[in-house]
Amino acid sequence: MEVTSRKFFLLLLFASLVFVVFISFFNKQTTVSVTETIITEKQSTEPEQNDNLISLIFTGDVMLGRSVMVETIKANDINYPFLKVTDKLKSADLVFINLENPIINNCPVHVGGFKFCSPPTSIDALKNAGINVVTLANNHSSNYGEDGIGKTVSLLEKNGIAVTGLGNLAIRETKGVKFGFLGFDKSQQAAPILSNNEIELITSSDKKVDVLVVAMHWGVEYQSTALPGVKQLAKELVDSGADVVVGHHPHWVQDSEYINGKPIYYSLGNFVFDQMWSEETKNGMVVSLVYEQNEIKKEEKFFTYIKYLGQPEFINN
């Protein structure tokens, strides 16, 4: 009986040792497996780093006067128009807008009419939003004459914001790539054409930069698709050397296409404006192009909506 008990005890001890070793080995294997999964997951989700990538953002019409100015004063915050969109704008290397009003001293406060202006403090709003290139080629830049244009250009350039649209090429070099910007006003023309001097400006500018962006204030207001004459001019712009064409003036978002591999955005609608009387004029499109050297690597379109007067926000993004 004693021998049997001893055998049983030894057998039980051996079984316990085997069980402990098995559990220890199993736990070890499980730990290694989880660790390896975590490392693999981290490697697969880590964003690709490429210091050569350059991002550009284009927006619809920006008008900081009239009722937008009134709302900005009420809010007691010069940044009011851009509060809900600044983060995305500042994420880009270059932000190019159509500035639809002169910036002058003693700009009168008013809510009606078609004579636009905004005060010098508007410059801070543009800078704080990350905007660094503007075109003044539109039908409102001259609302306060040549003096108004001169004051606007002076304020913008003193604050590091490049200006085009006055028969000049603006160049911004980023990460070794030269981006050129031009602007032309052909507003309210169903079949706009370029003058010989304008064509020469485009072709000569193309030779000076790596990527040439042309802003066009063209077409007729409040239409959802580009007119045939506008589309014909887009082809001529590409043939002359434009790498990107960005359209404004209709106040509605219009169609876009690629011509010979070059993106054409016929109208980006309104970005900051006070046309609250229709849904179409509250909508805008923001385009982001990511370049590596002079080649587009990524295109994104973001849509905006002016829910509160003069203050766009991104929707469905």
DRENDO-1510 file (C-alpha; in Angstrom, 1 decimal, always signed):
<recs>
REC; n; res; u; v; w
REC; 1; MET; +0.0; +0.0; +0.0 .
REC; 2; GLU; +2.9; +2.4; +0.9 .
REC; 3; VAL; +4.6; +1.7; -2.5 .
REC; 4; THR; +1.4; +2.3; -4.4 .
REC; 5; SER; +1.0; +5.7; -2.6 .
REC; 6; ARG; +4.6; +6.7; -3.3 .
REC; 7; LYS; +4.1; +5.9; -7.0 .
REC; 8; PHE; +0.9; +7.8; -7.1 .
REC; 9; PHE; +2.6; +10.8; -5.4 .
REC; 10; LEU; +5.5; +10.7; -7.9 .
REC; 11; LEU; +3.2; +10.5; -10.8 .
REC; 12; LEU; +1.1; +13.5; -9.6 .
REC; 13; LEU; +4.3; +15.5; -9.0 .
REC; 14; PHE; +5.6; +14.7; -12.6 .
REC; 15; ALA; +2.2; +15.7; -14.0 .
REC; 16; SER; +2.2; +19.0; -12.1 .
REC; 17; LEU; +5.7; +19.8; -13.4 .
REC; 18; VAL; +4.7; +19.0; -17.0 .
REC; 19; PHE; +1.6; +21.3; -16.6 .
REC; 20; VAL; +3.7; +24.2; -15.2 .
REC; 21; VAL; +6.3; +23.9; -18.0 .
REC; 22; PHE; +3.5; +23.8; -20.6 .
REC; 23; ILE; +1.7; +26.8; -19.2 .
REC; 24; SER; +5.0; +28.8; -19.1 .
REC; 25; PHE; +5.8; +27.9; -22.7 .
REC; 26; PHE; +2.3; +28.8; -23.9 .
REC; 27; ASN; +2.4; +32.2; -22.1 .
REC; 28; LYS; +5.8; +32.9; -23.6 .
REC; 29; GLN; +4.6; +32.1; -27.1 .
REC; 30; THR; +1.5; +34.2; -26.7 .
REC; 31; THR; +3.5; +37.2; -25.5 .
REC; 32; VAL; +5.8; +37.1; -28.5 .
REC; 33; SER; +2.9; +36.8; -30.9 .
REC; 34; VAL; +1.2; +39.9; -29.5 .
REC; 35; THR; +4.4; +41.9; -29.5 .
REC; 36; GLU; +5.0; +41.0; -33.1 .
REC; 37; THR; +1.5; +42.0; -34.1 .
REC; 38; ILE; +1.8; +45.4; -32.5 .
REC; 39; ILE; +5.1; +46.1; -34.3 .
REC; 40; THR; +3.6; +45.1; -37.6 .
REC; 41; GLU; +0.5; +47.2; -37.1 .
REC; 42; LYS; +2.6; +50.3; -36.2 .
REC; 43; GLN; +4.8; +49.9; -39.2 .
REC; 44; SER; +1.8; +49.5; -41.5 .
REC; 45; THR; -0.1; +52.6; -40.3 .
REC; 46; GLU; +2.9; +55.0; -39.9 .
REC; 47; PRO; +2.5; +57.8; -42.6 .
REC; 48; GLU; +5.0; +57.9; -45.4 .
REC; 49; GLN; +7.5; +60.7; -44.8 .
REC; 50; ASN; +8.6; +62.6; -47.9 .
REC; 51; ASP; +10.2; +66.0; -47.4 .
REC; 52; ASN; +9.9; +66.7; -51.1 .
REC; 53; LEU; +6.1; +66.9; -51.2 .
REC; 54; ILE; +4.6; +70.4; -51.7 .
REC; 55; SER; +1.0; +71.1; -51.1 .
REC; 56; LEU; -1.0; +73.9; -52.8 .
REC; 57; ILE; -4.6; +74.9; -51.9 .
REC; 58; PHE; -6.9; +77.0; -54.1 .
REC; 59; THR; -10.2; +78.4; -52.8 .
REC; 60; GLY; -13.3; +80.2; -54.2 .
REC; 61; ASP; -13.9; +83.9; -54.1 .
REC; 62; VAL; -12.9; +85.8; -50.9 .
REC; 63; MET; -14.7; +89.0; -50.2 .
REC; 64; LEU; -14.0; +90.6; -46.8 .
REC; 65; GLY; -16.1; +93.7; -47.2 .
REC; 66; ARG; -19.8; +94.7; -47.1 .
REC; 67; SER; -21.8; +92.4; -44.7 .
REC; 68; VAL; -18.7; +90.2; -44.1 .
REC; 69; MET; -17.0; +93.2; -42.6 .
REC; 70; VAL; -20.1; +94.0; -40.5 .
REC; 71; GLU; -20.2; +90.5; -39.1 .
REC; 72; THR; -16.4; +90.6; -38.4 .
REC; 73; ILE; -16.9; +93.9; -36.5 .
REC; 74; LYS; -19.8; +92.4; -34.5 .
REC; 75; ALA; -17.7; +89.3; -33.6 .
REC; 76; ASN; -14.9; +91.6; -32.5 .
REC; 77; ASP; -12.5; +89.1; -34.1 .
REC; 78; ILE; -10.6; +90.0; -37.3 .
REC; 79; ASN; -10.2; +86.2; -37.9 .
REC; 80; TYR; -14.0; +85.6; -37.9 .
REC; 81; PRO; -14.3; +84.7; -41.7 .
REC; 82; PHE; -11.6; +82.0; -41.5 .
REC; 83; LEU; -12.1; +80.6; -38.0 .
REC; 84; LYS; -13.5; +77.2; -39.2 .
REC; 85; VAL; -11.2; +76.7; -42.1 .
REC; 86; THR; -7.8; +77.9; -40.9 .
REC; 87; ASP; -6.4; +74.5; -39.8 .
REC; 88; LYS; -6.8; +73.0; -43.3 .
REC; 89; LEU; -5.4; +76.1; -45.0 .
REC; 90; LYS; -2.4; +76.3; -42.8 .
REC; 91; SER; -1.6; +72.7; -43.5 .
REC; 92; ALA; -0.6; +73.7; -47.1 .
REC; 93; ASP; +2.7; +75.2; -48.2 .
REC; 94; LEU; +1.0; +77.6; -50.6 .
REC; 95; VAL; -2.6; +79.0; -50.4 .
REC; 96; PHE; -3.8; +80.9; -53.5 .
REC; 97; ILE; -7.0; +82.9; -53.4 .
REC; 98; ASN; -9.0; +85.4; -55.5 .
REC; 99; LEU; -9.3; +88.5; -53.3 .
REC; 100; GLU; -12.5; +90.2; -54.4 .
REC; 101; ASN; -12.0; +93.6; -52.6 .
REC; 102; PRO; -9.4; +96.3; -52.2 .
REC; 103; ILE; -8.0; +96.9; -48.8 .
REC; 104; ILE; -8.0; +100.6; -47.9 .
REC; 105; ASN; -7.9; +103.0; -45.0 .
REC; 106; ASN; -11.3; +104.4; -43.8 .
REC; 107; CYS; -13.3; +101.7; -45.5 .
REC; 108; PRO; -17.0; +102.6; -45.0 .
REC; 109; VAL; -19.2; +100.2; -43.2 .
REC; 110; HIS; -22.2; +99.2; -45.3 .
REC; 111; VAL; -24.3; +96.1; -46.2 .
REC; 112; GLY; -25.5; +96.9; -49.7 .
REC; 113; GLY; -24.3; +97.9; -53.1 .
REC; 114; PHE; -21.5; +96.6; -55.3 .
REC; 115; LYS; -18.6; +98.6; -54.1 .
REC; 116; PHE; -16.4; +96.5; -51.9 .
REC; 117; CYS; -13.5; +97.2; -49.5 .
REC; 118; SER; -12.1; +96.0; -46.2 .
REC; 119; PRO; -9.9; +97.7; -43.6 .
REC; 120; PRO; -6.1; +97.2; -43.3 .
REC; 121; THR; -6.7; +94.8; -40.4 .
REC; 122; SER; -7.9; +92.3; -43.1 .
REC; 123; ILE; -4.3; +91.7; -43.8 .
REC; 124; ASP; -3.9; +90.0; -40.4 .
REC; 125; ALA; -6.9; +87.8; -41.2 .
REC; 126; LEU; -5.3; +86.6; -44.4 .
REC; 127; LYS; -1.9; +86.0; -42.8 .
REC; 128; ASN; -3.4; +84.2; -39.8 .
REC; 129; ALA; -5.3; +81.9; -42.2 .
REC; 130; GLY; -2.1; +80.9; -44.0 .
REC; 131; ILE; -2.9; +82.7; -47.3 .
REC; 132; ASN; +0.3; +83.7; -49.0 .
REC; 133; VAL; -0.7; +84.4; -52.7 .
REC; 134; VAL; -3.6; +86.4; -54.0 .
REC; 135; THR; -4.9; +87.4; -57.4 .
REC; 136; LEU; -6.4; +90.9; -57.9 .
REC; 137; ALA; -7.6; +90.1; -61.4 .
REC; 138; ASN; -11.3; +90.6; -60.9 .
REC; 139; ASN; -14.2; +93.1; -61.4 .
REC; 140; HIS; -14.0; +94.6; -57.9 .
REC; 141; SER; -10.3; +95.3; -57.3 .
REC; 142; SER; -10.6; +98.7; -58.8 .
REC; 143; ASN; -13.7; +99.7; -56.8 .
REC; 144; TYR; -11.6; +102.4; -55.1 .
REC; 145; GLY; -9.5; +103.3; -58.2 .
REC; 146; GLU; -5.8; +103.1; -58.7 .
REC; 147; ASP; -5.2; +104.4; -55.2 .
REC; 148; GLY; -7.2; +101.5; -53.8 .
REC; 149; ILE; -5.2; +99.0; -55.8 .
REC; 150; GLY; -1.9; +100.6; -54.9 .
REC; 151; LYS; -2.8; +100.5; -51.2 .
REC; 152; THR; -3.9; +96.9; -51.4 .
REC; 153; VAL; -0.7; +95.8; -53.1 .
REC; 154; SER; +1.5; +97.7; -50.7 .
REC; 155; LEU; -0.2; +96.2; -47.7 .
REC; 156; LEU; -0.1; +92.6; -49.1 .
REC; 157; GLU; +3.5; +92.7; -50.1 .
REC; 158; LYS; +4.7; +94.3; -46.9 .
REC; 159; ASN; +3.2; +91.4; -45.1 .
REC; 160; GLY; +4.7; +88.7; -47.3 .
REC; 161; ILE; +1.7; +87.9; -49.4 .
REC; 162; ALA; +2.5; +87.7; -53.1 .
REC; 163; VAL; +0.3; +89.5; -55.6 .
REC; 164; THR; -0.6; +88.7; -59.2 .
REC; 165; GLY; -3.4; +89.7; -61.6 .
REC; 166; LEU; -2.0; +93.1; -62.5 .
REC; 167; GLY; -0.1; +92.1; -65.6 .
REC; 168; ASN; +2.6; +90.5; -63.5 .
REC; 169; LEU; +4.0; +87.1; -62.7 .
REC; 170; ALA; +4.3; +86.2; -59.0 .
REC; 171; ILE; +6.8; +83.5; -58.0 .
REC; 172; ARG; +7.0; +81.6; -54.8 .
REC; 173; GLU; +9.8; +79.1; -54.5 .
REC; 174; THR; +9.2; +76.2; -52.1 .
REC; 175; LYS; +11.6; +73.3; -51.5 .
REC; 176; GLY; +13.5; +74.1; -54.6 .
REC; 177; VAL; +10.5; +74.3; -56.9 .
REC; 178; LYS; +9.4; +77.5; -58.5 .
REC; 179; PHE; +5.6; +78.1; -58.6 .
REC; 180; GLY; +4.4; +80.9; -60.8 .
REC; 181; PHE; +1.0; +82.6; -60.5 .
REC; 182; LEU; -0.8; +84.7; -63.0 .
REC; 183; GLY; -4.3; +86.2; -63.0 .
REC; 184; PHE; -6.6; +87.6; -65.8 .
REC; 185; ASP; -10.0; +89.3; -65.6 .
REC; 186; LYS; -12.5; +88.2; -68.3 .
REC; 187; SER; -15.6; +88.4; -66.2 .
REC; 188; GLN; -19.1; +88.4; -67.8 .
REC; 189; GLN; -17.7; +87.3; -71.1 .
REC; 190; ALA; -19.3; +84.3; -72.7 .
REC; 191; ALA; -16.5; +83.8; -75.1 .
REC; 192; PRO; -13.4; +85.4; -73.5 .
REC; 193; ILE; -10.2; +85.8; -75.5 .
REC; 194; LEU; -6.6; +86.7; -74.5 .
REC; 195; SER; -4.7; +89.6; -76.0 .
REC; 196; ASN; -1.4; +89.0; -77.7 .
REC; 197; ASN; +0.3; +90.6; -74.7 .
REC; 198; GLU; -1.5; +88.3; -72.3 .
REC; 199; ILE; -0.5; +85.2; -74.3 .
REC; 200; GLU; +3.1; +86.4; -74.4 .
REC; 201; LEU; +3.0; +86.9; -70.6 .
REC; 202; ILE; +1.9; +83.3; -70.1 .
REC; 203; THR; +4.4; +81.8; -72.5 .
REC; 204; SER; +7.3; +83.8; -71.1 .
REC; 205; SER; +6.2; +83.0; -67.5 .
REC; 206; ASP; +6.2; +79.3; -68.3 .
REC; 207; LYS; +9.9; +79.5; -69.0 .
REC; 208; LYS; +10.7; +81.1; -65.7 .
REC; 209; VAL; +9.0; +78.6; -63.4 .
REC; 210; ASP; +8.5; +74.9; -62.8 .
REC; 211; VAL; +4.7; +75.0; -62.3 .
REC; 212; LEU; +2.5; +77.8; -63.7 .
REC; 213; VAL; -0.9; +78.4; -62.1 .
REC; 214; VAL; -3.3; +80.7; -63.9 .
REC; 215; ALA; -6.3; +82.2; -62.1 .
REC; 216; MET; -9.1; +83.2; -64.4 .
REC; 217; HIS; -12.0; +85.5; -63.5 .
REC; 218; TRP; -14.2; +84.4; -66.3 .
REC; 219; GLY; -17.6; +83.3; -67.5 .
REC; 220; VAL; -21.0; +84.5; -66.5 .
REC; 221; GLU; -22.4; +84.6; -62.9 .
REC; 222; TYR; -24.8; +82.0; -61.4 .
REC; 223; GLN; -24.2; +79.1; -63.8 .
REC; 224; SER; -23.4; +75.5; -62.9 .
REC; 225; THR; -21.4; +74.6; -65.9 .
REC; 226; ALA; -18.7; +76.4; -67.9 .
REC; 227; LEU; -19.7; +78.0; -71.1 .
REC; 228; PRO; -18.2; +76.6; -74.4 .
REC; 229; GLY; -16.2; +79.8; -74.9 .
REC; 230; VAL; -14.7; +79.4; -71.5 .
REC; 231; LYS; -13.7; +75.8; -72.2 .
REC; 232; GLN; -12.1; +76.9; -75.4 .
REC; 233; LEU; -10.0; +79.5; -73.6 .
REC; 234; ALA; -9.0; +76.8; -71.1 .
REC; 235; LYS; -7.5; +74.8; -73.9 .
REC; 236; GLU; -5.6; +77.8; -75.2 .
REC; 237; LEU; -4.3; +78.5; -71.7 .
REC; 238; VAL; -2.8; +75.0; -71.5 .
REC; 239; ASP; -1.4; +75.3; -75.0 .
REC; 240; SER; +0.3; +78.5; -74.0 .
REC; 241; GLY; +2.0; +77.0; -70.9 .
REC; 242; ALA; -0.5; +76.9; -68.0 .
REC; 243; ASP; -0.1; +73.8; -65.7 .
REC; 244; VAL; -3.2; +74.6; -63.6 .
REC; 245; VAL; -6.2; +76.8; -64.3 .
REC; 246; VAL; -8.3; +78.0; -61.4 .
REC; 247; GLY; -11.6; +79.8; -62.2 .
REC; 248; HIS; -13.6; +82.3; -60.3 .
REC; 249; HIS; -16.5; +84.8; -60.8 .
REC; 250; PRO; -19.7; +82.7; -61.4 .
REC; 251; HIS; -20.2; +82.4; -57.6 .
REC; 252; TRP; -21.4; +78.8; -58.2 .
REC; 253; VAL; -19.2; +75.7; -58.1 .
REC; 254; GLN; -18.8; +74.4; -61.7 .
REC; 255; ASP; -17.4; +71.4; -63.4 .
REC; 256; SER; -13.7; +70.5; -63.8 .
REC; 257; GLU; -11.6; +68.5; -66.2 .
REC; 258; TYR; -8.1; +67.7; -67.3 .
REC; 259; ILE; -6.8; +69.0; -70.6 .
REC; 260; ASN; -3.5; +67.3; -71.8 .
REC; 261; GLY; -2.9; +66.2; -68.2 .
REC; 262; LYS; -3.4; +69.7; -66.7 .
REC; 263; PRO; -6.3; +70.3; -64.2 .
REC; 264; ILE; -8.9; +72.9; -65.0 .
REC; 265; TYR; -11.3; +74.1; -62.3 .
REC; 266; TYR; -13.8; +76.3; -64.0 .
REC; 267; SER; -15.3; +77.9; -60.9 .
REC; 268; LEU; -14.6; +77.2; -57.2 .
REC; 269; GLY; -17.7; +79.1; -56.2 .
REC; 270; ASN; -17.7; +81.3; -53.0 .
REC; 271; PHE; -15.3; +80.7; -50.2 .
REC; 272; VAL; -15.9; +83.8; -48.0 .
REC; 273; PHE; -18.8; +85.9; -49.2 .
REC; 274; ASP; -22.1; +87.4; -48.1 .
REC; 275; GLN; -24.4; +86.1; -50.8 .
REC; 276; MET; -26.7; +84.3; -48.4 .
REC; 277; TRP; -29.8; +84.4; -50.6 .
REC; 278; SER; -29.3; +81.1; -52.3 .
REC; 279; GLU; -27.9; +77.6; -51.5 .
REC; 280; GLU; -25.7; +77.7; -54.6 .
REC; 281; THR; -23.9; +80.9; -53.5 .
REC; 282; LYS; -23.3; +79.5; -50.1 .
REC; 283; ASN; -21.3; +76.6; -51.5 .
REC; 284; GLY; -17.6; +76.4; -52.5 .
REC; 285; MET; -14.9; +74.0; -53.4 .
REC; 286; VAL; -11.4; +74.0; -52.1 .
REC; 287; VAL; -8.8; +72.1; -54.2 .
REC; 288; SER; -5.6; +70.6; -52.8 .
REC; 289; LEU; -2.8; +69.5; -55.1 .
REC; 290; VAL; +0.3; +67.8; -53.8 .
REC; 291; TYR; +3.4; +68.0; -55.9 .
REC; 292; GLU; +6.7; +66.2; -55.9 .
REC; 293; GLN; +9.0; +68.5; -58.0 .
REC; 294; ASN; +6.7; +69.6; -60.9 .
REC; 295; GLU; +4.5; +66.5; -60.9 .
REC; 296; ILE; +1.1; +66.2; -59.3 .
REC; 297; LYS; +1.0; +63.2; -56.9 .
REC; 298; LYS; -2.4; +63.8; -55.3 .
REC; 299; GLU; -5.5; +65.8; -55.9 .
REC; 300; GLU; -8.2; +66.3; -53.3 .
REC; 301; LYS; -11.5; +68.3; -53.5 .
REC; 302; PHE; -13.1; +69.6; -50.3 .
REC; 303; PHE; -16.5; +71.2; -50.2 .
REC; 304; THR; -17.4; +74.2; -48.0 .
REC; 305; TYR; -20.7; +75.8; -46.9 .
REC; 306; ILE; -21.4; +79.3; -45.6 .
REC; 307; LYS; -23.7; +78.4; -42.7 .
REC; 308; TYR; -23.2; +81.7; -40.9 .
REC; 309; LEU; -22.8; +84.9; -42.9 .
REC; 310; GLY; -19.2; +85.3; -44.2 .
REC; 311; GLN; -17.9; +82.2; -42.4 .
REC; 312; PRO; -17.3; +79.0; -44.4 .
REC; 313; GLU; -16.9; +75.6; -42.9 .
REC; 314; PHE; -15.9; +72.2; -44.5 .
REC; 315; ILE; -18.7; +69.7; -45.0 .
REC; 316; ASN; -18.6; +65.9; -45.5 .
REC; 317; ASN; -14.8; +65.8; -45.0 .
</recs>
